[in-house]
Amino acid sequence: MINGPKYKIARRLGANIFEKTQTQKFAMRQERRGGKGPYRPKGEFATAMLEKQKVRYTYGVLERQFKKYVKESVAKKGINTVQALYERLETRLDNAVYRLGWAPTRLAARQMVSHGHITVNNTRTNVPSHQVSVGDTIAVRPGSLKKPLFKDFDEKTKNVSVPSWLSFNHDKKTAEVTGAPKHNPTELLFNLGQVIEFYSR
């Protein structure tokens, strides 16, 4: 997914949706702009649209695919729609790789998966949107561990704090999906409830 000029997008959406906009450099750029705040939408529709864009750019999902995720979440029975959508986004393989600390950004994780460096249950997978489930084992392909991309893998992953729904075995260099991601709105930069309302209009 082509995101365009990240600083400009982050200023418009008013959220640190890209890793590069969560730095001191970005904060200094904002100060040089005279402390101008983010775009303030007027009306419920505009606000919901803004929240939708925050989610899409955070996870690097195209509109068509994201709309499909929402439709699937609404159709699920016995589970809160917001929770279902959050689970679908979080359990994308590229996001899981990012959450494990194997890649510095979701975009880097997406490329890592696309280039065939990651396996799921010992099967090479090159689909970033692949959904991982409880019990799945995620690992770096043995042949890829010898590549420069993973030369500091042990050091980078030594002190990574992974989310509760994932576990990482540092010695075996494998991870397992142990549960489902739990939606906690206080930890997010966006409002998934408003996103659901946007597509329900």
N, C-alpha and C positions, 0 to 999 in steps of 0.2 A: 504494500500500500504506500503510495506517495503522499507524504504529509505536507509537503511544501515548506515554506519558511517557518520553522518551529517557534522562534521568538514571537513572530507576528501572530501566529495562531494562538499561542499561550496567552498573549496579552488580550486578544479578543475574547477568548473563552474565560479568562479570569481564573485559571487554575494551572497548577504545575503539572500538566499532563504528560510532559516529556521530561526524561531524566536530566537533559541538558538545561532545562529551565528551572531546576531545583538547586542551582548553584549560586555562589556569590557573584559570579560574572553576570548572571541574568538580573540579580537584584541591583547591581550597579548600573546596568543598562536602564532599568526602570527608574532609578534615581535621576539619571541624566535626562530622562524624558520629562522631568519636572514633577514626578510623583503622580502621573496620570493614572487613574484607576481603570479597571477593566470595563468593557462594554456592559451597560446595564439594560437588559431587555425590558420592554414595556408590554404588559399583558401576559396572561397565562400561556398562550400558545408560544410566544417568543421565548418565554422562560423554559418551557418544556423542550423546545427546539435546541436551546443552548445546552441543556442537560444531556440531550441525546448526542450532540456533537462532542461533548466532553468524554462520554463513554466510548464513542467510536474511535476518537483519536488516542485515548488511553490504551485501548487494546489493539489498535491498528486494524479495525474491522471495516470492510466496505459496507455501504448502505444496504445493498441487496442481501448480503449475508446477515447483517445485524437485524434487519427486518424479519428474516427467517427465524433467528434466535428468539425474538420476541413472540412471534406467532407460535412457535413450539412451546414456549414457556406458558403462554396463556392457555394452551390446550391441555397442559398437564393437569391431572386430577390428584387430589390429596396432597398438594404442596403449594405453598404460597407462591404466587406468580413472580414476585420480586426475588424471592429466594431461588426459584428455578432459573431465572435469567442470570443471576449472579453466579450460580453454579456452572452454567453453560459457558460463561465468559472465563471464569477462573480455571476451569478444567480443560481449556484448550492446551494442547501440548506445548506450544511456544510459551504460553504464560507459565505453565508448570516449570519449564526449564529456567525461565527468568526468576521465578519465586525460589527456586533451589539455589540461586546464585551462580549458576553455571555461565550465565551471560550477563553483561552489565546493563543491558536494556532489552525491552521486549522486541525491538527491531533486530537486535543482534541475535536474540534467541530464535526469532523467526528464520533468519538466514542460516543459523546453525542446524535447524530442523530441515529446512529446504535443501541443504547441501548433503543431507543423509548422514549426519554425524550422530544422530540420536536413535536409540532403539526402544521399543515398547514391547515388553515380554519377549525379549531376544529377537525381535523382528525389526529390521531397519525401516524407519518411517520418515518420509519426507513431506508430510502434510502438516503444516503448522496448526491448522484448525482441528486436527484429530483430537477427539474427546477421550481423555483418560478416565478410568473408573476405579473404584475401590478394589484393591488387590493387584492393580497393574504395577509392573516394575519398569522404571525408566532408567536408562543407562546411556553412557557415551559409548558409541561403537568402538570395540577394542582397537581396530585399525586407526581410528581417528585420534586416539589418545597419544599417538606418536607425532601428530602434526603440531606445528608451531602454535596453533590456536589454543591448544590445551597444555602447553608446556608448563604453565604455572597453575594447573588445575588444583593440585593439592593445597597450595598456599591460598588460592582464592576462595576455596570452599571450607577452609579449616574452621573459621569462626562465623560462618553464615548462620543466621537465625531463620530457619524455615518455618512456614506457617503450620498450624496444628494438623492440617489434613494431609501433610506430607511428612515422610521420614527419610533421612539420608544416612546411608552407611558409608562413612568416609573411607574405611579400609577397602571395602569392595567396590567403591565408586558407583554405587547403585542407589536408587531412590524408590520408594514405594508409596502409592496412594493409599492412605490409611483411613480416610474418611471423606466427608463432603465439606466444601468451604462454607462457612457460616456468614451470612450477610450481616454486617455491622455498619449501619449508616454513618456512625461517628468516625469511622476510619476511612471513609471514601471522600473523593473530591466531587462527587456527582450524586444526584438523586434518582435512583432507578424507578421509584414510584412515579415520578413525573414523566419518565421516559415511557412507561407502560401507558400512562394516560395519553401521551402524545399519539401513540399508535392506535389507541382505542377510539379516537375521534371519528 
